[in-house]
Amino acid sequence: REAIRQVNLDGYEERLPSQLSGGQQQRVALARALVSRPVILLLDEPLSNLDANLREEMRFELKELQKRFGLTILYVTHDQEIALAISDRIGVMDETGRIRQVGSPQEIYDQPADSYVFRFMGVANIIQATRKNPSLCFGSTIPVEPALQPHDRTLVMGKAYAAGCRPFEIDLSREKGRYPATVVRSAFLGAQIDYRIAFCGHELRVQKDTAEALRDGGVFQEGEACYLTFSQLRWFDYSEIEA
């Protein structure tokens, strides 16, 4: 009964599983685990069968349970959003079982150890760049701004590098800028507008706040010319991407 109270199922004690909602059934599973007063709790994709609203509700309840009882929870998931929202530390494992990086959610997201971690932790844009005398260029002719170039490695002439950025790290403008591009697709998602942008042989994802887009002169239309500004780029070996 104490475990039932811990998962907020008071008054449901006499119900059969078929009489409970999906979220309530998940709470029952947690109560069964909490009865033995564990020090460590292993959860393997516990929210995968719930709808979006229930997943959001349950992830905060799990975090609250962890704090209330001082549990160590090892939570296995492919859902990056849940991992970022509820974890204190994240370990990213690849398909071979190798741990690619361990760190805080912010470290994993903002300072990925390699291109695998960068691409795994959310929507990632990858742009090929090559060292040409004397500049690092997107495509064959567009120099990368000095402030955006890597500062911690020696660039090999003719070698391909990968510039990585998130959709919100690219700004779109109609004013002439350094990086000309073309809008391939525009999708209204409510609070955001999601663009597909053609740039140097790549199709990039760009997300812009709807209110900001309307304030700045309206939504870009498919086929419209635009200019890109990158707030930051992360650099990787392009051969890692191809592998």
NORVEN-V694854 format. One record per residue. N is the residue number from 1. RES is the residue in one small letter. SS is DSSP state (H for helix, E for strand, L for the rest). D_FIRST is the distance of its C-alpha to the first C-alpha in whole Angstrom. Layout:
N,RES,SS,D_FIRST ; N,RES,SS,D_FIRST
//
This chain:
1,r,L,0 ; 2,e,H,4 ; 3,a,H,5 ; 4,i,H,5 ; 5,r,H,6 ; 6,q,H,9 ; 7,v,L,10 ; 8,n,L,11 ; 9,l,L,9 ; 10,d,L,8 ; 11,g,L,10 ; 12,y,L,11 ; 13,e,L,8 ; 14,e,L,12 ; 15,r,L,14 ; 16,l,L,16 ; 17,p,H,16 ; 18,s,H,20 ; 19,q,H,19 ; 20,l,L,17 ; 21,s,L,19 ; 22,g,H,20 ; 23,g,H,18 ; 24,q,H,15 ; 25,q,H,16 ; 26,q,H,16 ; 27,r,H,13 ; 28,v,H,11 ; 29,a,H,14 ; 30,l,H,13 ; 31,a,H,9 ; 32,r,H,11 ; 33,a,H,13 ; 34,l,H,11 ; 35,v,L,9 ; 36,s,L,13 ; 37,r,L,13 ; 38,p,L,17 ; 39,v,L,20 ; 40,i,E,21 ; 41,l,E,20 ; 42,l,E,22 ; 43,l,E,22 ; 44,d,E,25 ; 45,e,L,26 ; 46,p,L,22 ; 47,l,L,23 ; 48,s,L,27 ; 49,n,L,26 ; 50,l,L,25 ; 51,d,L,27 ; 52,a,H,29 ; 53,n,H,27 ; 54,l,H,23 ; 55,r,H,25 ; 56,e,H,25 ; 57,e,H,22 ; 58,m,H,20 ; 59,r,H,22 ; 60,f,H,22 ; 61,e,H,18 ; 62,l,H,19 ; 63,k,H,21 ; 64,e,H,19 ; 65,l,H,16 ; 66,q,H,19 ; 67,k,H,20 ; 68,r,H,17 ; 69,f,H,16 ; 70,g,L,20 ; 71,l,L,20 ; 72,t,E,23 ; 73,i,E,22 ; 74,l,E,25 ; 75,y,E,25 ; 76,v,E,28 ; 77,t,L,29 ; 78,h,L,33 ; 79,d,L,32 ; 80,q,H,34 ; 81,e,H,33 ; 82,i,H,29 ; 83,a,H,30 ; 84,l,H,32 ; 85,a,H,30 ; 86,i,H,27 ; 87,s,L,28 ; 88,d,L,30 ; 89,r,L,32 ; 90,i,E,33 ; 91,g,E,35 ; 92,v,E,37 ; 93,m,E,38 ; 94,d,L,41 ; 95,e,L,41 ; 96,t,L,43 ; 97,g,L,40 ; 98,r,L,41 ; 99,i,E,40 ; 100,r,E,42 ; 101,q,E,41 ; 102,v,E,38 ; 103,g,E,37 ; 104,s,L,36 ; 105,p,H,35 ; 106,q,H,38 ; 107,e,H,40 ; 108,i,H,39 ; 109,y,H,40 ; 110,d,H,43 ; 111,q,L,45 ; 112,p,L,44 ; 113,a,L,46 ; 114,d,L,48 ; 115,s,H,48 ; 116,y,H,45 ; 117,v,H,43 ; 118,f,H,44 ; 119,r,H,44 ; 120,f,H,41 ; 121,m,L,39 ; 122,g,L,40 ; 123,v,L,44 ; 124,a,L,47 ; 125,n,E,50 ; 126,i,E,53 ; 127,i,E,56 ; 128,q,E,59 ; 129,a,E,62 ; 130,t,E,65 ; 131,r,E,67 ; 132,k,E,70 ; 133,n,L,73 ; 134,p,L,72 ; 135,s,E,69 ; 136,l,E,66 ; 137,c,E,66 ; 138,f,E,63 ; 139,g,L,65 ; 140,s,L,69 ; 141,t,L,70 ; 142,i,E,67 ; 143,p,E,67 ; 144,v,L,63 ; 145,e,L,63 ; 146,p,H,64 ; 147,a,H,61 ; 148,l,H,59 ; 149,q,L,60 ; 150,p,L,58 ; 151,h,L,60 ; 152,d,L,58 ; 153,r,L,60 ; 154,t,L,64 ; 155,l,L,64 ; 156,v,L,66 ; 157,m,L,69 ; 158,g,L,68 ; 159,k,L,65 ; 160,a,E,62 ; 161,y,E,59 ; 162,a,E,56 ; 163,a,E,55 ; 164,g,E,51 ; 165,c,E,50 ; 166,r,L,47 ; 167,p,H,48 ; 168,f,H,47 ; 169,e,H,50 ; 170,i,E,53 ; 171,d,E,54 ; 172,l,E,57 ; 173,s,E,60 ; 174,r,L,63 ; 175,e,L,65 ; 176,k,L,67 ; 177,g,L,65 ; 178,r,L,65 ; 179,y,E,63 ; 180,p,E,64 ; 181,a,E,62 ; 182,t,E,61 ; 183,v,E,58 ; 184,v,E,58 ; 185,r,E,55 ; 186,s,E,53 ; 187,a,E,49 ; 188,f,E,48 ; 189,l,L,44 ; 190,g,L,43 ; 191,a,L,43 ; 192,q,E,45 ; 193,i,E,48 ; 194,d,E,48 ; 195,y,E,52 ; 196,r,E,53 ; 197,i,E,56 ; 198,a,E,59 ; 199,f,E,60 ; 200,c,L,62 ; 201,g,L,61 ; 202,h,E,58 ; 203,e,E,55 ; 204,l,E,53 ; 205,r,E,50 ; 206,v,E,50 ; 207,q,E,48 ; 208,k,E,49 ; 209,d,E,47 ; 210,t,H,48 ; 211,a,H,49 ; 212,e,H,51 ; 213,a,H,53 ; 214,l,H,54 ; 215,r,H,55 ; 216,d,L,57 ; 217,g,L,59 ; 218,g,L,57 ; 219,v,L,55 ; 220,f,L,57 ; 221,q,L,59 ; 222,e,L,59 ; 223,g,L,62 ; 224,e,L,63 ; 225,a,E,64 ; 226,c,E,62 ; 227,y,E,62 ; 228,l,E,59 ; 229,t,E,58 ; 230,f,E,56 ; 231,s,L,54 ; 232,q,L,53 ; 233,l,L,53 ; 234,r,E,52 ; 235,w,E,54 ; 236,f,E,54 ; 237,d,E,56 ; 238,y,H,57 ; 239,s,H,57 ; 240,e,H,53 ; 241,i,H,53 ; 242,e,H,55 ; 243,a,L,53
//
